[in-house]
Amino acid sequence: MNIIETKKLTKYYGKARGIIDVDMTVEEGEIYGFIGPNGAGKSTTIRTLLGLMKPTGGSATIFGKDITKYGPQIKQEIGYLPSEVFYYDGMKAIDLLKYSASFYQKDKKFTEKRIQELSGILDLDLSKKIDDLSYGNKKKVGIVQGLLHQPKLIILDEPTGGLDPLIQQKFFNLLKEENEKGATILFSSHILSEVQKMCDKVAIIKEGKIIKTEKISDLLENQTKRFRIETAMKADKKDFAIKGVDDLSITDNSVTFLFRGHLNDIMREIAKLDLANISIEEPDLEEIFLHYYQK
Amino acid sequence: MNIFWREIKAYRKSTIIWVLVLSAITIVFLLLYPGFTKDVEATRKMLSGIPAAYRNALGLSLDNFFTIFGFLGYLFTFVLLAGAAQAMSLGTGIISKEDSGKTSDFLLSKPVTRTKVLTSKLSAALVLLAATNIFFSLASYGVARVVSTANFSAKTFFLISATLFLVQLFFWALGALFAVIIPKIKSVISVTLPTVFAFFIVSTIGAFIGNDNVRLVTPFKFYDYQYIIAHNTYEWKYVIIEAVCIAVAIVASFIIYLKKDVRAAS
């Protein structure tokens, strides 16, 4: 079952581009990464899905229901953590969380138990006022309010800012647990190592358009390879003028490049050189991401 | 009802302060009333030294200033000003604080319609204003009865007293409209006080120059105390004008709020 499905979802701010013709399908149980630099359209997509902004074109469904018609019903089963969290300063953390819980049709005892459990895991002091909490602790409040109703869909928009590495790890563990219980996760980030660690599938968004959607494993293993070659004599650019070579750099006797395509093609060319050393590596997600972005 | 109760709780203290301020102004002035009536002729002579235009601008009528209701009508010129500031601050602040405090993301990502959010907030503001008026009216009524020496009509008193609530309704609705139209209101006072004073100055200038048409554009002149005292009722033409203004402002607020994009907090 598709949990999120968008068809040509478009949002303009007046004449300014937000997102254009975004097609996205997130299946049940997936941890779906959404990567792109600031301003690419990640938050606009998420905010449109959540009904915080009205789409100017296209359509989107969550749990099979149109987001513009069934917003409140859909949001009963969504947990959302924005990149920056802001809450009511005069409230205590526990009061904010109880207020948050009051919006959901879940048993009060269940949400209260969840609040205690989650705040215990994250080491959050619930008796403090929101304005007395550090940014990291406010973020923990955000995590608890996003998960306290055990949502079927968790939407995270660059969620780890302000969290120390230990809490980040606990947070990722919590997400994995929720995912194992059946929750689907949409994870937006520009920190590629996070996405690589967490996600099954990833969509790369550039200038408001999704330019690539692929399984992380496919993206990492089957596509681009990083070649590092050392030659006895300085190589010529012409030696690598074949389709699929990218990011070519030749300095003295050292050559590095990314290659996408059939390995036999490039190996035939390399075999013509006087080789001193060669290594072929899987590029990390960051290299792949930059590869798409530099195009 | 969770949003409604949360707002009632959030504005509880400031409402109590407003009740105390409005009641204090009225009670202190009412306690001065016996002093004015001690030597009516001397006071009348003194007040008649003020040019008629100024007296009109201040809502001071020598015909009935020395009656409890005439005195109350004069006093209400200032009570309405304070009450309008409370109502507009409440109407604006209760909505705009989600934008200025950047809590719109939290609230509107919850399973609740925007109609319910706005209805809850405006209802809470309305209940707080009603509570203000109930406590204010009861406190003022008690003191007015004590200082009144002549026949005292409870109906006339409450007709005058209720003008506070009626004028507040106008500013409550206007505040709501401003909150949805003006993006990112950082200071509610910077929006509400100039607006309230602008209406007040218009009403004062209108009374000063004797232009009756000004009554159509400023809520401070919708309710003429001389008329209320004389007829024991309101001029319904102005009640209808106010009702239409409120309806337009509230409907427009809902239309705009329902369509409004919530930009990311930064």
Boltz contact constraints between the chains, C-beta under 6 A:
constraints:
  - contact:
      token1: [A, 43]
      token2: [B, 264]
      max_distance: 6.0
  - contact:
      token1: [A, 50]
      token2: [B, 109]
      max_distance: 6.0
  - contact:
      token1: [A, 52]
      token2: [B, 108]
      max_distance: 6.0
  - contact:
      token1: [A, 52]
      token2: [B, 262]
      max_distance: 6.0
  - contact:
      token1: [A, 53]
      token2: [B, 261]
      max_distance: 6.0
  - contact:
      token1: [A, 72]
      token2: [B, 111]
      max_distance: 6.0
  - contact:
      token1: [A, 72]
      token2: [B, 112]
      max_distance: 6.0
  - contact:
      token1: [A, 72]
      token2: [B, 113]
      max_distance: 6.0
  - contact:
      token1: [A, 75]
      token2: [B, 111]
      max_distance: 6.0
  - contact:
      token1: [A, 76]
      token2: [B, 111]
      max_distance: 6.0
  - contact:
      token1: [A, 80]
      token2: [B, 109]
      max_distance: 6.0
  - contact:
      token1: [A, 82]
      token2: [B, 105]
      max_distance: 6.0
  - contact:
      token1: [A, 84]
      token2: [B, 265]
      max_distance: 6.0
  - contact:
      token1: [A, 86]
      token2: [B, 102]
      max_distance: 6.0
  - contact:
      token1: [A, 86]
      token2: [B, 103]
      max_distance: 6.0
  - contact:
      token1: [A, 86]
      token2: [B, 265]
      max_distance: 6.0
  - contact:
      token1: [A, 102]
      token2: [B, 2]
      max_distance: 6.0
  - contact:
      token1: [A, 103]
      token2: [B, 110]
      max_distance: 6.0
  - contact:
      token1: [A, 103]
      token2: [B, 111]
      max_distance: 6.0
  - contact:
      token1: [A, 103]
      token2: [B, 112]
      max_distance: 6.0
